Amino acid sequence: MSDIADNKASRRLVSLDAYRGAIMISLISHGFGFSAFEGHPYLHFLAHQTEHVPWEGCVYWDLIQPSFMFMVGVAMPFAYAKRISLGESHGKIVLHALRRSFNLFLIAAIFSSIHAEHPTYTLVNVLPQIAFGYLMTHFVLHKGFLTQGITATVILIVYTIAWILYPGNGDGGPWAMGHANMGGDFELWAMGKQSSGYWVSLNAIPSTSTIIAGAMCGRLLAGDKTPGEIIKTLAIAAGCLIAAGYMLGFPIPIVKRILTASFAVYSTGWAILFLLCFYWIVDVLGWKRWTFFLVV
């Protein structure tokens, strides 16, 4: 990671702030009011893009959380390099990550309790899932691209095998809509009840692969590659992951609610493509003025 700490590219890139801002606006937009186009003969597709699909498939609204988690990963190499430059050891940085993850879990518990009007906790929401993936990614943050890529891949493979072989799967198999799967049973065991909408806490495991991918892209951006090399690498990665996720979706459906491996790969590809667009437009072409409302 010293290649980042010593490189002038470790300065803050406006494109990253703009991308984060776009994600946050999407999160609080309540669908931008596009639900009003439901049933419209020409614009009905906009309403479809701003609601989670019931089960299999993927639209823009399903890509917001993966993009958010991806950007958590992108920021990590920059923060890591800064701490290394200040003389902190890897062990001390991991301890810092542990404290930050605990704080995120605590904040998530407080928000859940306020919403439920009594003390409660759920791992389904984005904050605890970020806390888990953020901490796990720190254990490979100082490793090379190959180790990080293998780690992300192994996570998805092991998770998928466990899901397939789980003896409690229902008659429809491991990918059928419902609670009769490993994720649903984990909710009963850990939370004492099933979550609404078939969301599962175990999503935190495959989501870690997305954060690791973000960390890999962050390291690429902060390294000594030229803008052209960065754009080429991001384009290849995005194209390969989107295609791989789509093809993987035939044997393993693309389902966000249980975050299948195909969804993890597919959505990560799109997150990288979004990053590529922001980086190219904002930091390479230099069109920054329009990003003001995203970065303030």
C-alpha positions in Angstrom: 0.0 0.0 0.0 3.0 2.3 0.1 2.5 2.9 -3.6 -0.6 4.8 -2.6 0.9 6.7 0.3 3.7 8.0 -1.8 1.7 8.9 -4.8 0.3 12.3 -5.6 -2.8 10.6 -6.9 -3.9 9.9 -3.3 -5.4 13.4 -3.4 -9.2 13.5 -3.1 -10.9 13.0 -6.5 -14.0 15.1 -7.1 -15.6 12.2 -9.0 -15.7 10.1 -5.9 -17.5 12.8 -3.9 -19.9 13.3 -6.9 -20.6 9.6 -7.1 -21.3 9.4 -3.4 -23.5 12.5 -3.6 -25.5 10.9 -6.4 -26.0 7.8 -4.4 -27.2 9.8 -1.3 -29.7 11.8 -3.5 -31.0 8.5 -4.8 -31.4 7.1 -1.3 -33.5 10.1 -0.1 -35.4 10.8 -3.3 -38.2 8.4 -2.7 -38.0 7.4 -6.3 -37.8 11.0 -7.7 -41.6 10.9 -8.0 -41.4 8.6 -10.9 -44.1 6.3 -9.5 -46.5 8.8 -11.0 -45.6 7.4 -14.4 -47.1 4.0 -13.5 -49.3 3.0 -16.4 -48.1 5.8 -18.7 -47.9 4.5 -22.2 -44.3 5.8 -22.8 -42.7 6.6 -19.4 -43.9 3.6 -17.3 -40.4 2.2 -17.4 -39.3 5.1 -15.1 -41.7 3.9 -12.4 -40.4 0.4 -12.8 -36.8 1.5 -12.3 -37.5 3.1 -8.9 -39.0 0.1 -7.1 -37.2 -3.0 -6.0 -38.2 -6.0 -8.1 -40.3 -8.5 -6.2 -37.7 -11.2 -6.5 -35.7 -12.1 -9.6 -34.2 -9.3 -11.8 -32.5 -6.0 -11.3 -33.4 -2.4 -11.9 -31.7 0.9 -11.0 -33.3 0.9 -7.5 -31.7 -2.4 -6.8 -28.2 -1.0 -7.6 -28.2 1.9 -5.0 -27.2 -0.1 -2.0 -24.5 -2.1 -3.8 -23.1 1.1 -5.2 -23.1 2.6 -1.7 -21.2 -0.3 -0.3 -18.9 -0.3 -3.3 -18.0 3.3 -2.6 -17.3 2.4 1.1 -14.6 0.1 -0.3 -13.3 2.7 -2.8 -12.6 5.1 0.1 -10.7 2.6 2.2 -7.3 2.5 0.4 -7.1 6.3 0.6 -7.8 6.3 4.4 -5.5 3.3 4.9 -2.6 5.0 3.1 -3.1 8.2 5.1 -2.9 6.2 8.4 0.2 4.3 7.1 1.8 7.7 6.3 1.2 8.8 9.8 3.1 5.8 11.1 0.2 3.5 12.2 0.7 -0.2 11.9 -1.7 -2.5 10.1 -2.8 -4.0 13.4 -3.7 -0.6 14.8 -5.6 0.3 11.7 -7.6 -3.0 12.0 -8.4 -2.1 15.6 -9.7 1.3 14.5 -11.9 -0.5 11.9 -13.2 -2.8 14.6 -14.2 0.2 16.7 -15.8 1.9 13.8 -17.7 -1.2 12.9 -19.0 -1.5 16.4 -20.2 2.1 16.3 -22.1 1.4 13.1 -23.7 -1.7 14.7 -24.7 0.5 17.6 -26.1 3.3 15.5 -28.1 0.7 13.5 -29.5 -0.7 16.7 -30.6 2.8 17.9 -32.3 3.5 14.6 -34.1 0.2 14.6 -35.3 0.7 18.1 -36.6 4.2 17.3 -38.5 2.9 14.3 -40.0 0.0 16.3 -40.6 2.1 19.4 -39.0 -0.5 21.6 -35.4 -2.0 21.9 -34.8 -4.2 18.9 -32.1 -5.0 16.3 -31.9 -6.2 12.8 -29.0 -7.1 10.6 -30.9 -6.6 7.4 -30.4 -2.8 7.1 -27.5 -1.3 5.2 -25.5 0.0 8.3 -24.8 -3.3 9.9 -24.1 -4.9 6.6 -21.5 -2.1 5.9 -20.1 -2.6 9.3 -19.5 -6.3 8.7 -18.1 -5.9 5.2 -16.0 -2.9 6.1 -14.3 -4.9 8.9 -13.8 -8.0 6.9 -12.2 -6.0 4.0 -9.6 -4.5 6.3 -8.1 -8.0 6.7 -7.1 -8.0 3.0 -6.8 -4.3 2.5 -3.0 -4.5 2.6 -2.8 -7.4 0.3 -2.3 -7.4 -3.5 -4.9 -7.3 -6.2 -4.7 -11.1 -6.7 -5.3 -11.9 -3.1 -8.2 -9.5 -2.8 -9.8 -10.8 -6.0 -9.4 -14.4 -4.9 -10.9 -13.6 -1.5 -13.9 -11.9 -3.0 -14.4 -14.9 -5.4 -14.0 -17.5 -2.6 -16.6 -15.7 -0.5 -19.2 -15.9 -3.2 -18.4 -19.5 -4.1 -18.5 -20.8 -0.5 -21.7 -18.8 0.2 -23.4 -20.2 -2.9 -22.4 -23.8 -2.1 -23.7 -23.4 1.5 -27.0 -22.0 0.2 -27.4 -24.8 -2.3 -26.5 -27.6 0.2 -28.6 -26.2 3.1 -30.9 -29.0 4.1 -33.8 -26.7 5.1 -34.4 -25.5 1.5 -38.1 -25.7 0.4 -39.5 -27.7 -2.4 -38.8 -24.9 -4.9 -35.1 -25.1 -4.2 -32.6 -22.6 -2.7 -33.5 -19.7 -5.0 -37.3 -19.9 -4.7 -39.1 -16.9 -3.3 -39.9 -17.3 0.4 -38.4 -17.9 3.8 -37.6 -21.6 3.2 -33.9 -21.2 2.8 -30.7 -20.7 4.8 -31.3 -17.0 5.0 -34.8 -17.3 6.3 -33.9 -19.8 9.0 -31.0 -17.6 10.1 -33.4 -14.8 10.6 -35.5 -17.0 12.9 -32.4 -18.2 14.8 -30.7 -14.8 15.2 -33.6 -12.3 15.2 -36.4 -14.5 16.4 -38.6 -13.7 13.4 -38.6 -13.5 9.7 -38.0 -10.1 8.0 -40.6 -8.6 5.8 -40.0 -8.7 2.0 -37.8 -11.9 2.3 -34.7 -9.8 3.0 -32.0 -11.7 4.9 -29.1 -10.7 7.2 -26.8 -13.1 5.6 -26.6 -10.6 2.7 -23.7 -9.1 4.6 -21.5 -12.0 3.5 -21.7 -11.7 -0.3 -21.9 -7.9 0.1 -18.3 -8.0 1.4 -17.2 -9.0 -2.1 -18.6 -5.8 -3.4 -16.7 -3.8 -0.8 -13.5 -5.6 -1.6 -14.0 -4.8 -5.3 -14.5 -1.2 -4.3 -11.2 -1.3 -2.4 -9.5 -2.7 -5.5 -10.8 0.1 -7.6 -9.9 2.7 -5.0 -6.3 1.4 -5.0 -6.3 1.6 -8.8 -7.4 5.2 -8.7 -4.9 6.1 -6.0 -2.0 4.4 -7.7 0.4 5.5 -10.4 -1.6 4.5 -13.4 -2.4 7.1 -16.1 -6.1 8.2 -16.5 -6.2 6.2 -19.8 -5.0 3.0 -18.1 -7.4 3.5 -15.2 -10.4 4.0 -17.7 -9.4 0.9 -19.6 -9.1 -1.2 -16.5 -12.4 -0.1 -15.1 -14.1 -0.6 -18.4 -12.8 -4.1 -18.8 -13.7 -5.0 -15.2 -17.2 -3.5 -15.5 -17.9 -5.3 -18.8 -16.6 -8.6 -17.6 -18.5 -8.5 -14.3 -21.8 -7.4 -15.8 -21.6 -10.1 -18.5 -20.5 -12.7 -16.0 -23.3 -11.8 -13.6 -25.8 -12.0 -16.3 -24.6 -15.4 -17.5 -24.4 -16.7 -13.9 -28.0 -15.6 -13.6 -29.2 -18.6 -15.6 -28.2 -21.3 -13.1 -28.3 -18.9 -10.1 -31.1 -16.3 -10.4 -30.2 -12.6 -10.0 -32.0 -11.9 -6.7 -31.1 -8.9 -4.5 -33.3 -9.9 -1.5 -31.1 -12.9 -0.8 -28.1 -11.4 -2.6 -27.2 -14.3 -4.8 -23.7 -14.5 -6.2 -25.0 -13.6 -9.7 -26.5 -10.4 -8.2 -23.3 -9.6 -6.3 -21.3 -9.9 -9.5 -23.8 -8.2 -11.8 -24.4 -5.2 -9.4 -20.7 -4.8 -8.7 -20.1 -4.5 -12.5 -22.6 -1.7 -12.7 -21.1 0.0 -9.7 -17.8 0.0 -11.4 -19.4 1.3 -14.6 -20.9 4.2 -12.7 -17.5 5.0 -11.2 -15.9 4.9 -14.6 -18.5 7.4 -15.9 -18.0 9.8 -13.0 -14.2 9.5 -13.2 -14.1 10.1 -16.9 -16.5 13.1 -17.0 -15.4 14.8 -13.8 -11.7 14.1 -13.3 -10.5 13.3 -16.8 -12.6 15.7 -18.9 -12.6 18.2 -16.1 -16.4 18.9 -16.1 -16.7 19.7 -12.4 -19.0 22.7 -12.2 -22.2 20.6 -12.5 -21.2 18.4 -9.5 -21.5 21.3 -7.0 -24.9 20.2 -5.8 -23.6 16.6 -5.4 -20.5 17.4 -3.3 -21.7 20.2 -1.0 
